[in-house]
Amino acid sequence: MSTIHYMTAGESHGPALTAILEGLPAGIAIDEALIRADLARRQIALGAGGRMAIETDYAEIVAGVMAGRTTGAPIALRILNKNHEAWKGKEVTALTTPRPGHADFAAVVKYGYDDIRPSLERASARETAARVAVGACCRAFLTEFGISVSCRVLEIGGETEQAKIEAAIAAASAEGETLGGILEVTAKGLPVGLGSHVSPERRLDACLAAALLALPAMKGIEFGDGFALARMKGTETRGRMGGSTGGISDGDELVFRVAMKPIPTTKKAQPTVDLATGQPAQTVYERSDVCPVPRAAVILEAATCIVLADALAAKLGGDSIAEMKPRFAALPRTQTLSADKKVFW
């Protein structure tokens, strides 16, 4: 079992999203303003749909923090869905036309639904607001040790320049289409020794891959030079692993890239089938982002912070920050001098 673990609950248009985070030590400075800063980044406007004009996400800390410091007990978080009031008591027609590329059809078959809504309500990326709140708490833990996590957009719709990206998003919106892209995550300040080669489930890169690919629309991940390594000779790959070798952090910056597919919910109708009649039909559009890639950056950071916090807590042991810091100071580090030479200090 992980040292730090969490669970979220809630639906896209339900009353609230909730999360329970367990395993953070006592003594971490956390307040609602800190979490709000990351939630605000998740709501940035470029490519965002109408939902973000409705919500102003605020995570209320309802347990596990007293006087601005974690107590070591589970942390409970709650984010109200403002849009819930617009749906409350409203009679909603059953949705029976699955959208290709979503969980709709598979979930209907798996759970025996006669309406797609139970699937789309939980599978919605709205849930990631709760994960961002959890990630913000884990980021506060990592910050205590000088570890930082950042993410940047590398490309959207095949474009890499800001002006062309904005033009591509505008064009996709006009066409009723959506766009995906590629993001790069970097973690700095990691010590040597997070993760392990001795068990598959403890490998740091495997844990990160699982967490990142568990986010909606993420379809690929590569560490360091990733797939390019497959085209190199062995002697050319030194120093290109992305900060994890053998499933263990090696002291370099941890760097990986994630591919995000376009959202399958498009204004442009797509052919599907009506599950109620068995007849061909067209998808029904309600609301979605044109391009969620810029908003996804903080979500990827959150997932990364959760994994790194768990790996660090497992490495250090202890119940409080005061107990952990001397142990962290004793861990080996490396200072990178070149791609193929390091010195310990």
Solvent accessible surface area in square Angstrom, and as a share of the most:
residue,aa,sasa,rsa
1,M,209,0.93
2,S,57,0.37
3,T,60,0.35
4,I,4,0.02
5,H,54,0.24
6,Y,75,0.29
7,M,143,0.64
8,T,15,0.09
9,A,51,0.39
10,G,14,0.14
11,E,76,0.34
12,S,6,0.04
13,H,29,0.13
14,G,11,0.11
15,P,88,0.56
16,A,17,0.13
17,L,2,0.01
18,T,54,0.32
19,A,3,0.02
20,I,86,0.44
21,L,1,0.01
22,E,74,0.33
23,G,26,0.25
24,L,5,0.03
25,P,5,0.03
26,A,27,0.21
27,G,26,0.25
28,I,0,0.00
29,A,46,0.36
30,I,3,0.01
31,D,73,0.38
32,E,44,0.20
33,A,68,0.52
34,L,65,0.32
35,I,0,0.00
36,R,117,0.43
37,A,60,0.46
38,D,13,0.07
39,L,0,0.00
40,A,56,0.43
41,R,92,0.34
42,R,3,0.01
43,Q,33,0.15
44,I,76,0.39
45,A,86,0.66
46,L,61,0.30
47,G,11,0.11
48,A,26,0.20
49,G,18,0.17
50,G,38,0.36
51,R,26,0.09
52,M,24,0.11
53,A,96,0.74
54,I,66,0.33
55,E,5,0.02
56,T,96,0.56
57,D,5,0.03
58,Y,83,0.32
59,A,0,0.00
60,E,64,0.29
61,I,30,0.15
62,V,72,0.41
63,A,45,0.35
64,G,12,0.11
65,V,28,0.16
66,M,140,0.63
67,A,114,0.88
68,G,33,0.32
69,R,122,0.45
70,T,5,0.03
71,T,58,0.34
72,G,37,0.36
73,A,50,0.39
74,P,61,0.39
75,I,1,0.01
76,A,14,0.11
77,L,4,0.02
78,R,95,0.35
79,I,2,0.01
80,L,120,0.60
81,N,5,0.03
82,K,111,0.47
83,N,9,0.05
84,H,37,0.16
85,E,120,0.54
86,A,68,0.52
87,W,62,0.22
88,K,131,0.56
89,G,85,0.82
90,K,123,0.52
91,E,170,0.76
92,V,55,0.32
93,T,114,0.67
94,A,58,0.45
95,L,15,0.07
96,T,26,0.15
97,T,12,0.07
98,P,8,0.05
99,R,35,0.13
100,P,60,0.38
101,G,53,0.51
102,H,60,0.27
103,A,43,0.33
104,D,1,0.00
105,F,113,0.47
106,A,67,0.52
107,A,14,0.11
108,V,21,0.12
109,V,99,0.57
110,K,149,0.63
111,Y,135,0.52
112,G,64,0.61
113,Y,70,0.27
114,D,129,0.67
115,D,29,0.15
116,I,1,0.01
117,R,41,0.15
118,P,61,0.38
119,S,8,0.05
120,L,24,0.12
121,E,28,0.13
122,R,95,0.35
123,A,51,0.39
124,S,33,0.22
125,A,49,0.38
126,R,9,0.03
127,E,17,0.07
128,T,2,0.01
129,A,0,0.00
130,A,2,0.02
131,R,32,0.12
132,V,0,0.00
133,A,0,0.00
134,V,0,0.00
135,G,1,0.01
136,A,0,0.00
137,C,0,0.00
138,C,0,0.00
139,R,47,0.17
140,A,10,0.07
141,F,0,0.00
142,L,1,0.00
143,T,88,0.51
144,E,45,0.20
145,F,17,0.07
146,G,59,0.56
147,I,3,0.02
148,S,59,0.38
149,V,7,0.04
150,S,60,0.38
151,C,20,0.12
152,R,145,0.53
153,V,49,0.28
154,L,44,0.22
155,E,48,0.21
156,I,2,0.01
157,G,43,0.42
158,G,57,0.55
159,E,60,0.27
160,T,94,0.55
161,E,100,0.45
162,Q,106,0.47
163,A,77,0.60
164,K,107,0.45
165,I,10,0.05
166,E,80,0.36
167,A,63,0.49
168,A,24,0.18
169,I,11,0.06
170,A,63,0.49
171,A,48,0.37
172,A,4,0.03
173,S,42,0.27
174,A,93,0.72
175,E,105,0.47
176,G,9,0.08
177,E,60,0.27
178,T,12,0.07
179,L,34,0.17
180,G,8,0.08
181,G,9,0.09
182,I,56,0.29
183,L,0,0.00
184,E,20,0.09
185,V,0,0.00
186,T,22,0.13
187,A,0,0.00
188,K,101,0.43
189,G,43,0.41
190,L,8,0.04
191,P,0,0.00
192,V,32,0.18
193,G,17,0.16
194,L,0,0.00
195,G,24,0.23
196,S,9,0.06
197,H,110,0.49
198,V,93,0.54
199,S,26,0.17
200,P,105,0.66
201,E,127,0.57
202,R,129,0.47
203,R,87,0.32
204,L,2,0.01
205,D,37,0.19
206,A,46,0.36
207,C,46,0.28
208,L,0,0.00
209,A,21,0.16
210,A,67,0.52
211,A,25,0.19
212,L,0,0.00
213,L,78,0.39
214,A,63,0.49
215,L,5,0.03
216,P,43,0.27
217,A,20,0.16
218,M,10,0.04
219,K,140,0.59
220,G,24,0.24
221,I,34,0.17
222,E,42,0.19
223,F,35,0.15
224,G,8,0.08
225,D,44,0.23
226,G,16,0.16
227,F,145,0.60
228,A,33,0.26
229,L,39,0.19
230,A,90,0.70
231,R,191,0.70
232,M,54,0.24
233,K,149,0.63
234,G,61,0.59
235,T,117,0.68
236,E,86,0.38
237,T,26,0.15
238,R,145,0.53
239,G,42,0.41
240,R,102,0.37
241,M,60,0.27
242,G,11,0.11
243,G,3,0.03
244,S,9,0.06
245,T,59,0.35
246,G,42,0.41
247,G,0,0.00
248,I,45,0.23
249,S,1,0.01
250,D,25,0.13
251,G,16,0.16
252,D,28,0.14
253,E,86,0.38
254,L,0,0.00
255,V,32,0.18
256,F,0,0.00
257,R,41,0.15
258,V,1,0.00
259,A,40,0.31
260,M,19,0.09
261,K,58,0.25
262,P,63,0.40
263,I,29,0.15
264,P,21,0.13
265,T,10,0.06
266,T,16,0.09
267,K,116,0.49
268,K,100,0.42
269,A,52,0.41
270,Q,47,0.21
271,P,105,0.66
272,T,26,0.15
273,V,53,0.31
274,D,30,0.16
275,L,63,0.31
276,A,77,0.60
277,T,85,0.50
278,G,51,0.49
279,Q,109,0.49
280,P,117,0.74
281,A,26,0.21
282,Q,100,0.45
283,T,17,0.10
284,V,74,0.43
285,Y,74,0.28
286,E,82,0.37
287,R,82,0.30
288,S,24,0.16
289,D,15,0.08
290,V,24,0.14
291,C,0,0.00
292,P,11,0.07
293,V,0,0.00
294,P,14,0.09
295,R,21,0.08
296,A,1,0.01
297,A,11,0.08
298,V,2,0.01
299,I,16,0.08
300,L,0,0.00
301,E,3,0.02
302,A,2,0.02
303,A,6,0.05
304,T,0,0.00
305,C,0,0.00
306,I,15,0.07
307,V,18,0.10
308,L,0,0.00
309,A,0,0.00
310,D,31,0.16
311,A,16,0.13
312,L,0,0.00
313,A,1,0.01
314,A,68,0.52
315,K,93,0.39
316,L,9,0.05
317,G,30,0.28
318,G,31,0.29
319,D,114,0.59
320,S,33,0.21
321,I,13,0.07
322,A,81,0.63
323,E,68,0.31
324,M,4,0.02
325,K,83,0.35
326,P,88,0.55
327,R,101,0.37
328,F,13,0.06
329,A,77,0.60
330,A,85,0.66
331,L,26,0.13
332,P,65,0.41
333,R,50,0.18
334,T,14,0.08
335,Q,101,0.45
336,T,71,0.41
337,L,102,0.51
338,S,52,0.33
339,A,66,0.52
340,D,83,0.43
341,K,126,0.54
342,K,77,0.33
343,V,67,0.39
344,F,135,0.56
345,W,177,0.62
